[in-house]
Amino acid sequence: MAPTTAAGTLRSFPAPSAVLELFKPITWFPPMWAFGCGVISSGADLGARWPMAVAGIILAGPLICATSQAVNDWYDRDVDAINEPNRPIPSGRIPGRWGLFIAIGWTIVSMLWAYALGPWVFGAAVVGMGLAWIYSAPPLRLKQSGWLGPAACALSYEGITWFTGAAVMLGALPNPQILIVAALYSFGAHGIMVLNDFKAIEGDRQTGVRSLPVQLGVDNAAKVACAVMLAPQAVVIALLLAWGQPLHAIAVTVSFGIQIYLMARLITDPRKLAPWFNGTGVLLYVLGMLVSAFALGGLAGAGA
């Protein structure tokens, strides 16, 4: 028998609005931003390859990121039925096993789309999609680990998508400078993901998710998150200076300094102030990514 919706009608197929809600468009922005940083860092002529750039943005957001959200909601359906019963799957707006079918179908579409963009993009997409599935799905279910879960998200949202943006524009393996900076910002994003866990501490404790706030306590987890965010940015600043990009290094340093000031306030009450920091300190972090991408683009344009 088909599930009954809140309106009291029987539904056998998901409504388009419910599918869109399942895909969580608001979550598409971080990987699309990182993809854009990859495009800029390549130093390639955007005017000559803009269709590829647009196709890559679609891959990063509406395809792979959307798929990861569908996968996560399917494997979290039992928990959501308790904590968020109005979500599309537990509410019945996406009935039966449609959540799983959508996740599998959108995985296939994403892989076909990535294949059309070239071998390097396809390889990156395979890794990113693999991480999306093992993050949420048993038996690995990396999200249950406070270390591996944030690492998988950070790598997918920042490093792989930055790599993909550069690979789309170059049609080849990006240069070592791009790979190093993308890896550093991906490492730092682990701290951002830990801060996101502060909103679900009680639920994580009850469901056995060993997030860092649960394992280390709120205060220690906040300090670890801050240190993990700051360390790679310090390395990026040093590299930009070594590569002859002092103005970009100064800009990232200013962002770095303001983040330290904001972090000093964050650690006074991490649980309360984590959402505030996500709108201030994390914004500065991603702006630093953009500045670094422009620096790399300048290096590529100069033939470095």
C-alpha positions as CSV (number, residue, x, y, z in Angstrom):
1,M,0.0,0.0,0.0
2,A,1.3,3.5,-0.9
3,P,2.3,5.8,1.9
4,T,-0.2,8.5,3.0
5,T,1.1,12.0,2.8
6,A,0.4,14.9,5.2
7,A,-2.4,15.9,2.9
8,G,-4.0,12.5,3.4
9,T,-3.6,11.3,-0.2
10,L,-1.8,8.1,-1.3
11,R,1.4,8.5,-3.2
12,S,3.2,5.9,-5.2
13,F,5.8,8.2,-6.8
14,P,7.8,11.1,-5.3
15,A,6.7,14.6,-6.1
16,P,9.4,16.7,-7.9
17,S,9.4,19.1,-5.0
18,A,10.2,16.3,-2.6
19,V,13.1,15.1,-4.9
20,L,14.5,18.7,-5.0
21,E,14.3,18.9,-1.2
22,L,16.1,15.5,-1.0
23,F,18.9,16.9,-3.1
24,K,19.3,19.9,-0.7
25,P,20.4,22.6,-3.2
26,I,21.8,24.8,-0.4
27,T,24.6,22.3,0.1
28,W,25.7,22.6,-3.5
29,F,27.5,25.9,-3.0
30,P,30.7,24.7,-1.2
31,P,31.7,22.2,-3.9
32,M,30.7,24.6,-6.7
33,W,32.9,27.3,-5.0
34,A,35.8,24.9,-4.8
35,F,35.3,23.9,-8.5
36,G,35.4,27.6,-9.4
37,C,38.7,28.0,-7.5
38,G,40.0,25.1,-9.5
39,V,38.9,26.8,-12.8
40,I,40.6,30.1,-11.8
41,S,43.8,28.3,-10.5
42,S,44.3,26.6,-13.9
43,G,45.0,29.9,-15.6
44,A,43.2,28.7,-18.7
45,D,41.2,31.0,-20.9
46,L,37.6,30.8,-19.6
47,G,36.2,32.3,-22.7
48,A,37.5,29.5,-24.8
49,R,36.3,26.7,-22.5
50,W,33.2,28.2,-20.7
51,P,30.9,25.3,-21.8
52,M,33.2,22.9,-20.1
53,A,33.3,25.1,-17.0
54,V,29.5,25.2,-16.9
55,A,29.3,21.4,-17.3
56,G,31.7,21.0,-14.5
57,I,29.7,23.2,-12.1
58,I,26.7,21.1,-12.9
59,L,28.7,18.0,-12.1
60,A,30.0,19.4,-8.8
61,G,26.6,20.6,-7.5
62,P,23.4,19.4,-9.0
63,L,24.8,15.9,-9.8
64,I,27.5,14.6,-7.4
65,C,26.7,16.7,-4.3
66,A,23.0,16.2,-4.9
67,T,23.6,12.4,-5.1
68,S,25.6,12.4,-1.8
69,Q,22.6,14.1,-0.1
70,A,20.2,11.5,-1.4
71,V,22.5,8.7,-0.3
72,N,22.9,10.2,3.1
73,D,19.1,10.7,3.6
74,W,18.4,7.1,2.5
75,Y,20.7,5.6,5.0
76,D,19.7,8.0,7.7
77,R,16.0,7.4,7.2
78,D,15.4,5.6,10.5
79,V,17.2,8.3,12.5
80,D,15.4,11.1,10.6
81,A,12.1,9.4,11.4
82,I,12.8,10.2,15.0
83,N,14.6,13.5,14.8
84,E,13.3,15.0,11.5
85,P,10.1,13.2,10.6
86,N,9.2,15.9,8.0
87,R,12.2,15.0,5.8
88,P,11.1,13.7,2.4
89,I,11.8,10.0,3.1
90,P,10.4,9.5,6.6
91,S,7.4,11.7,5.8
92,G,6.4,9.4,2.9
93,R,6.7,12.2,0.3
94,I,9.4,9.9,-1.2
95,P,7.7,6.6,-0.7
96,G,9.0,3.0,-0.5
97,R,12.5,2.5,-1.9
98,W,12.4,5.5,-4.2
99,G,15.1,7.2,-2.1
100,L,17.5,4.4,-2.9
101,F,16.4,4.3,-6.6
102,I,17.0,8.1,-6.9
103,A,20.4,7.8,-5.3
104,I,21.5,5.0,-7.6
105,G,20.0,6.6,-10.7
106,W,21.6,10.0,-10.0
107,T,24.9,8.2,-9.4
108,I,24.7,6.7,-12.9
109,V,23.8,10.0,-14.5
110,S,26.7,11.7,-12.7
111,M,29.2,9.1,-13.8
112,L,28.0,9.4,-17.5
113,W,28.3,13.2,-17.3
114,A,31.8,13.0,-15.8
115,Y,32.9,10.5,-18.4
116,A,32.0,13.0,-21.1
117,L,34.3,15.6,-19.5
118,G,37.5,13.5,-19.9
119,P,39.5,10.8,-18.1
120,W,40.9,13.0,-15.3
121,V,37.5,14.4,-14.5
122,F,35.9,11.0,-14.6
123,G,38.6,9.6,-12.3
124,A,38.0,12.4,-9.8
125,A,34.2,11.9,-10.0
126,V,34.6,8.2,-9.3
127,V,36.6,8.9,-6.1
128,G,34.2,11.6,-5.0
129,M,31.2,9.4,-5.6
130,G,32.8,6.5,-3.9
131,L,33.4,8.6,-0.8
132,A,29.8,9.8,-0.9
133,W,28.6,6.2,-0.7
134,I,31.0,4.9,1.9
135,Y,30.4,8.0,4.1
136,S,26.8,7.1,4.5
137,A,26.3,3.4,3.6
138,P,27.2,0.4,5.7
139,P,29.4,-1.5,6.4
140,L,32.0,1.4,6.4
141,R,29.7,4.3,7.1
142,L,32.5,6.7,7.7
143,K,30.2,9.3,9.2
144,Q,30.2,7.4,12.4
145,S,33.9,8.3,12.9
146,G,34.8,11.8,14.1
147,W,38.0,11.6,12.1
148,L,37.2,9.8,8.9
149,G,33.8,11.3,8.3
150,P,34.9,14.9,8.3
151,A,38.0,13.9,6.2
152,A,35.8,12.3,3.6
153,C,33.5,15.4,3.4
154,A,36.5,17.8,3.3
155,L,38.2,15.8,0.5
156,S,35.0,15.6,-1.5
157,Y,33.8,19.2,-1.0
158,E,37.1,20.9,-1.4
159,G,40.1,18.9,-2.7
160,I,38.5,16.8,-5.4
161,T,36.2,19.5,-6.7
162,W,39.2,22.0,-6.9
163,F,41.1,19.3,-8.8
164,T,38.1,18.7,-11.1
165,G,37.8,22.4,-11.9
166,A,41.4,22.7,-12.9
167,A,41.3,19.4,-14.8
168,V,38.2,20.5,-16.7
169,M,39.9,23.6,-17.9
170,L,43.3,22.0,-18.7
171,G,42.1,18.7,-20.1
172,A,45.0,17.2,-18.2
173,L,46.5,16.6,-14.8
174,P,46.9,19.9,-13.0
175,N,50.3,21.1,-12.1
176,P,51.9,20.4,-8.7
177,Q,51.2,23.8,-7.2
178,I,47.5,23.4,-7.8
179,L,47.5,19.9,-6.3
180,I,49.4,21.1,-3.2
181,V,47.2,24.1,-2.5
182,A,44.0,22.1,-3.2
183,A,45.2,19.4,-0.8
184,L,46.1,22.0,1.9
185,Y,42.7,23.7,1.8
186,S,41.0,20.3,1.7
187,F,42.9,19.4,4.9
188,G,41.8,22.6,6.6
189,A,38.2,21.9,5.7
190,H,38.3,19.0,8.1
191,G,38.0,21.6,10.8
192,I,35.0,23.2,9.2
193,M,33.3,19.8,9.0
194,V,34.0,19.2,12.7
195,L,32.4,22.6,13.6
196,N,29.3,21.5,11.7
197,D,29.0,18.5,14.1
198,F,28.3,20.8,17.0
199,K,24.7,21.1,16.0
200,A,24.0,17.4,16.4
201,I,25.9,16.4,19.6
202,E,22.9,14.9,21.5
203,G,21.7,13.0,18.5
204,D,25.2,11.7,17.8
205,R,25.5,10.5,21.3
206,Q,22.2,8.7,21.2
207,T,22.8,7.0,17.8
208,G,26.5,6.0,18.4
209,V,28.1,8.5,16.0
210,R,31.5,9.2,17.4
211,S,31.9,12.8,16.2
212,L,34.9,14.8,17.7
213,P,32.6,16.8,19.9
214,V,31.3,13.5,21.4
215,Q,34.8,12.0,21.7
216,L,36.9,14.9,22.8
217,G,34.3,17.1,24.5
218,V,33.0,20.4,23.1
219,D,36.0,22.6,24.1
220,N,38.7,20.3,22.9
221,A,36.9,19.6,19.6
222,A,36.7,23.3,19.0
223,K,40.4,23.8,19.6
224,V,41.3,20.9,17.3
225,A,39.0,22.3,14.6
226,C,40.6,25.7,14.8
227,A,44.1,24.3,14.7
228,V,43.3,22.1,11.7
229,M,41.9,25.1,9.8
230,L,44.8,27.4,10.6
231,A,47.8,25.1,10.0
232,P,47.3,24.6,6.2
233,Q,46.6,28.3,5.7
234,A,50.0,29.1,7.3
235,V,51.6,26.7,4.8
236,V,49.7,28.3,1.9
237,I,51.0,31.8,2.9
238,A,54.6,30.5,3.0
239,L,54.2,28.9,-0.4
240,L,52.7,32.0,-2.0
241,L,55.7,34.0,-0.8
242,A,58.1,31.3,-2.1
243,W,56.3,31.3,-5.5
244,G,56.7,35.1,-5.8
245,Q,53.1,36.1,-5.0
246,P,53.5,38.5,-2.1
247,L,50.3,40.5,-2.6
248,H,48.2,37.4,-2.5
249,A,50.1,36.1,0.5
250,I,49.4,39.4,2.3
251,A,45.7,39.1,1.5
252,V,45.5,35.5,2.8
253,T,47.5,36.6,5.9
254,V,44.9,39.3,6.7
255,S,42.2,36.7,6.4
256,F,44.3,34.3,8.6
257,G,44.7,36.9,11.3
258,I,41.0,37.8,11.5
259,Q,40.1,34.1,11.7
260,I,42.4,33.8,14.8
261,Y,40.6,36.7,16.4
262,L,37.2,35.1,15.6
263,M,38.4,31.8,16.9
264,A,39.4,33.3,20.2
265,R,35.8,34.2,20.7
266,L,34.5,30.9,19.3
267,I,36.3,28.8,21.9
268,T,34.7,30.7,24.8
269,D,31.4,29.0,23.9
270,P,31.8,26.6,20.9
271,R,28.4,25.1,21.0
272,K,26.6,28.4,20.9
273,L,29.0,30.2,18.6
274,A,29.7,27.5,16.0
275,P,26.9,28.8,13.7
276,W,28.1,32.3,14.1
277,F,31.7,31.3,13.2
278,N,30.4,29.4,10.1
279,G,29.1,32.7,8.8
280,T,32.2,34.7,9.6
281,G,35.4,32.6,10.0
282,V,34.5,30.0,7.4
283,L,33.6,32.8,5.0
284,L,37.1,34.2,5.4
285,Y,38.6,30.8,4.9
286,V,36.8,30.3,1.5
287,L,37.7,33.8,0.4
288,G,41.4,32.9,1.1
289,M,40.8,29.9,-1.2
290,L,39.7,32.2,-3.9
291,V,42.7,34.6,-3.4
292,S,45.1,31.6,-3.6
293,A,43.4,30.4,-6.8
294,F,44.0,33.7,-8.4
295,A,47.7,33.5,-7.3
296,L,48.0,30.1,-8.9
297,G,46.3,31.3,-12.1
298,G,48.8,34.1,-12.3
299,L,51.6,31.6,-11.9
300,A,50.2,29.4,-14.7
301,G,49.7,32.5,-16.9
302,A,53.4,33.4,-16.4
303,G,54.4,29.9,-17.4
304,A,55.5,28.9,-13.9
